[in-house]
Amino acid sequence: MDNLTYLNQLNEVVKLSQHDPERAEEMMVETEPMDEYRMMYEVIAGYVRQQYEKYLERIAQMDKEN
């Protein structure tokens, strides 16, 4: 995978994390970090994890309310 394709894929994961955090989390697991972008990968992975945790909290809150 070339650099531009890789960066585009990371960008898509960030966008997806806003609407489908579960799928974004799966995509981060499937995406191997490239050495030259490892730090960026780690930051994005942390962000995606945070969005996914918020998503799980919202689901748990909805379950409590119902």
Sequence and secondary structure as in RCSB ss.txt:
>XXXX:A:sequence
MDNLTYLNQLNEVVKLSQHDPERAEEMMVETEPMDEYRMMYEVIAGYVRQQYEKYLERIAQMDKEN
>XXXX:A:secstr
  HHHHHHHHHHHHHHHHH HHHHHHHHHHS   GGGHHHHHHHHHHHHHHHHHHHHHHHHHHHH 
